């Protein structure tokens, strides 16, 4: 392994993988077609999922880039039934308030095709909950140390986490009860961490149903500025 000193710090030579154009186009199309099958699933089975699978998924998420390589995230993986029950109870209390006053009429109208409400049984039924916390700062010898681009870094990690869940043959959904401070209390997280996202993880039920939605076409999500 080749190592080079750059500004006083060791850098490893990057070992790249090269593909010819035909294979590159094939691989990118194949990955897109596979990723396009991913769906948000609320009908999650209680079939057990091994801790090793969850560990691998979290390790994959942890390969995400982050500001100054601070890796400002903590992934709390919960399979304990009592804790899941406590999380569900607290989440549903917040969701009930949201659906009965906090959300605008337009918001509720936009949610109608998805078929959601304040009931969240998947929070108990799913074999695992992964609660993602963002570290707004580090604590080093009782002194605060800055983290950088925290929301961006944790957001990228969560995208990779969701992709890793799909790759393992499992399903999830992005649950963001607002406010989420109850998660810090239930999971006894330190004051430098803030709840960012809650993901139930498991197998899809034998008969799971998802909304008949259409993703935007390329020309609706991308703009190309090409040279000659």
C-alpha positions as CSV (number, residue, x, y, z in Angstrom):
1,X,0.0,0.0,0.0
2,X,1.5,3.3,-1.1
3,X,1.5,6.2,1.4
4,X,2.3,9.8,0.7
5,X,2.9,12.6,3.1
6,X,0.7,15.6,2.4
7,X,1.0,18.6,4.6
8,X,2.4,16.5,7.4
9,X,-0.3,13.8,7.3
10,X,-0.3,10.3,5.7
11,X,-2.5,9.8,2.7
12,X,-3.1,6.4,1.1
13,X,-3.1,5.9,-2.6
14,X,-6.7,5.5,-3.8
15,X,-7.2,2.1,-5.6
16,X,-9.8,2.9,-8.2
17,X,-12.0,0.6,-10.2
18,X,-12.0,1.3,-13.9
19,X,-14.8,0.1,-16.4
20,X,-15.1,0.7,-20.1
21,X,-17.9,2.9,-21.2
22,X,-20.3,0.0,-22.1
23,X,-19.9,-1.6,-18.7
24,X,-20.2,1.7,-16.9
25,X,-23.4,2.5,-18.7
26,X,-24.7,-1.1,-17.9
27,X,-23.7,-0.9,-14.2
28,X,-25.3,2.5,-13.7
29,X,-28.5,1.5,-15.5
30,X,-28.7,-1.8,-13.5
31,X,-28.2,0.1,-10.2
32,X,-30.9,2.6,-11.1
33,X,-33.3,-0.2,-12.0
34,X,-32.6,-1.9,-8.7
35,X,-32.9,1.3,-6.6
36,X,-36.1,2.2,-8.4
37,X,-37.7,-0.8,-6.8
38,X,-37.2,0.6,-3.3
39,X,-40.4,1.8,-1.7
40,X,-41.4,3.2,1.6
41,X,-43.2,0.3,3.3
42,X,-45.4,0.5,6.4
43,X,-46.6,-3.1,6.4
44,X,-43.5,-4.5,8.2
45,X,-43.4,-8.1,9.5
46,X,-42.2,-9.0,13.0
47,X,-40.0,-11.7,11.5
48,X,-36.6,-11.5,13.3
49,X,-33.6,-9.8,11.7
50,X,-30.1,-10.7,13.0
51,X,-28.0,-8.1,14.8
52,X,-25.2,-8.8,12.4
53,X,-27.3,-7.6,9.5
54,X,-28.1,-4.4,11.3
55,X,-24.5,-3.9,12.3
56,X,-23.5,-4.2,8.6
57,X,-26.1,-1.7,7.5
58,X,-25.0,0.8,10.1
59,X,-21.3,0.3,9.1
60,X,-22.3,1.0,5.5
61,X,-24.0,4.3,6.5
62,X,-20.9,5.2,8.5
63,X,-18.8,5.2,5.3
64,X,-20.6,8.4,4.3
65,X,-18.5,11.6,3.7
66,X,-18.8,14.2,6.5
67,X,-17.5,17.7,7.1
68,X,-13.8,17.6,8.1
69,X,-14.4,13.8,8.6
70,X,-16.0,14.5,12.0
71,X,-18.6,11.7,11.4
72,X,-21.2,13.5,13.5
73,X,-23.7,10.7,13.9
74,X,-24.9,8.1,16.4
75,X,-27.1,5.2,15.3
76,X,-29.2,3.7,18.1
77,X,-30.5,0.3,17.1
78,X,-33.4,-0.8,19.3
79,X,-34.9,-4.3,19.4
80,X,-36.1,-4.2,23.1
81,X,-39.9,-4.6,23.1
82,X,-40.4,-2.3,26.1
83,X,-38.3,0.5,24.6
84,X,-40.1,0.1,21.2
85,X,-43.5,0.3,23.0
86,X,-42.4,3.5,24.8
87,X,-41.2,5.1,21.6
88,X,-44.5,4.2,19.9
89,X,-46.6,5.7,22.6
90,X,-44.6,9.0,22.6
91,X,-44.5,9.2,18.8
92,X,-48.2,8.6,18.5
93,X,-48.9,11.3,21.0
94,X,-47.0,13.8,18.9
95,X,-48.4,12.5,15.7
96,X,-52.0,12.8,17.0
97,X,-51.4,16.5,17.8
98,X,-49.9,17.0,14.3
99,X,-52.9,15.4,12.5
100,X,-55.4,17.3,14.7
101,X,-54.1,20.8,14.5
102,X,-50.4,21.2,13.7
103,X,-50.6,20.3,10.1
104,X,-52.2,22.6,7.5
105,X,-55.2,21.5,5.5
106,X,-53.0,21.5,2.4
107,X,-50.5,19.2,4.1
108,X,-53.2,16.8,5.2
109,X,-54.6,16.9,1.6
110,X,-51.2,16.1,0.2
111,X,-50.9,13.1,2.5
112,X,-54.2,11.6,1.5
113,X,-52.9,9.5,-1.4
114,X,-50.3,8.0,0.9
115,X,-52.9,6.8,3.4
116,X,-51.1,7.8,6.6
117,X,-52.5,8.8,10.0
118,X,-51.3,9.2,13.6
119,X,-51.3,5.4,14.3
120,X,-47.8,3.9,14.0
121,X,-48.0,0.2,14.8
122,X,-44.8,-0.5,12.8
123,X,-42.8,1.1,15.7
124,X,-43.6,-1.9,17.8
125,X,-44.0,-4.6,15.1
126,X,-40.7,-4.0,13.2
127,X,-37.9,-6.1,14.7
128,X,-35.6,-3.1,14.8
129,X,-35.8,0.6,15.1
130,X,-32.7,2.6,14.0
131,X,-32.8,6.1,15.6
132,X,-30.3,8.4,14.0
133,X,-28.9,11.3,16.1
134,X,-26.8,14.1,14.8
135,X,-23.9,15.4,16.9
136,X,-24.2,19.1,16.9
137,X,-20.8,19.3,18.6
138,X,-18.2,17.0,20.2
139,X,-17.2,17.0,23.8
140,X,-13.5,16.6,24.3
141,X,-12.1,16.7,27.8
142,X,-15.2,18.7,28.9
143,X,-14.7,21.2,26.1
144,X,-17.0,21.7,23.2
145,X,-15.4,21.0,19.7
146,X,-17.1,22.1,16.5
147,X,-18.6,19.7,14.0
148,X,-19.2,21.0,10.4
149,X,-22.0,20.6,7.9
150,X,-23.8,18.4,10.4
151,X,-27.2,18.3,8.7
152,X,-25.7,17.7,5.3
153,X,-23.3,14.9,6.7
154,X,-26.0,13.1,8.6
155,X,-28.5,13.4,5.7
156,X,-26.0,11.7,3.3
157,X,-25.4,9.0,5.9
158,X,-29.2,8.4,6.2
159,X,-29.5,8.1,2.4
160,X,-26.8,5.5,2.4
161,X,-28.5,3.8,5.4
162,X,-31.7,3.5,3.5
163,X,-29.9,2.1,0.4
164,X,-28.1,-0.5,2.6
165,X,-31.4,-1.6,4.1
166,X,-32.8,-2.1,0.6
167,X,-29.7,-3.9,-0.5
168,X,-30.1,-6.4,2.4
169,X,-33.6,-7.3,1.2
170,X,-35.3,-5.4,4.0
171,X,-37.7,-2.4,4.1
172,X,-38.1,0.8,6.0
173,X,-39.8,4.2,6.1
174,X,-38.6,7.6,7.2
175,X,-40.5,8.5,10.3
176,X,-40.0,12.0,11.7
177,X,-42.5,12.7,14.5
178,X,-42.2,16.4,15.4
179,X,-40.9,17.3,17.9
180,X,-38.6,14.3,18.5
181,X,-37.1,15.3,21.8
182,X,-38.7,12.3,23.5
183,X,-36.2,10.1,21.7
184,X,-33.3,11.7,23.5
185,X,-35.0,11.1,26.8
186,X,-36.1,7.5,26.2
187,X,-32.7,6.5,24.8
188,X,-30.7,8.6,27.3
189,X,-28.7,10.5,24.8
190,X,-26.2,13.2,25.8
191,X,-27.0,16.9,25.3
192,X,-24.7,17.2,22.2
193,X,-26.9,14.8,20.2
194,X,-30.2,15.7,18.6
195,X,-32.7,13.2,17.1
196,X,-32.6,13.4,13.3
197,X,-34.5,10.4,11.9
198,X,-36.3,7.2,13.0
199,X,-36.3,4.2,10.7
200,X,-38.2,1.0,11.5
201,X,-36.4,-1.9,9.8
202,X,-37.6,-5.4,8.9
203,X,-39.0,-7.7,6.3
204,X,-42.1,-6.6,4.3
205,X,-45.3,-8.5,5.2
206,X,-46.3,-11.2,2.8
207,X,-49.1,-8.9,1.6
208,X,-47.6,-5.4,1.9
209,X,-49.2,-2.6,-0.1
210,X,-47.7,0.7,-1.1
211,X,-49.3,3.8,-2.8
212,X,-49.4,3.7,-6.6
213,X,-47.1,6.7,-7.0
214,X,-45.0,7.9,-9.9
215,X,-41.5,9.3,-9.6
216,X,-40.6,12.4,-11.5
217,X,-39.0,12.0,-14.9
218,X,-35.3,12.9,-15.5
219,X,-36.3,16.2,-17.2
220,X,-38.2,17.2,-14.1
221,X,-35.3,16.7,-11.6
222,X,-32.2,17.4,-13.6
223,X,-30.8,20.3,-15.7
224,X,-27.7,19.6,-17.9
225,X,-25.2,22.3,-18.9
226,X,-23.0,20.6,-21.5
227,X,-20.0,21.9,-23.4
228,X,-19.2,21.4,-27.0
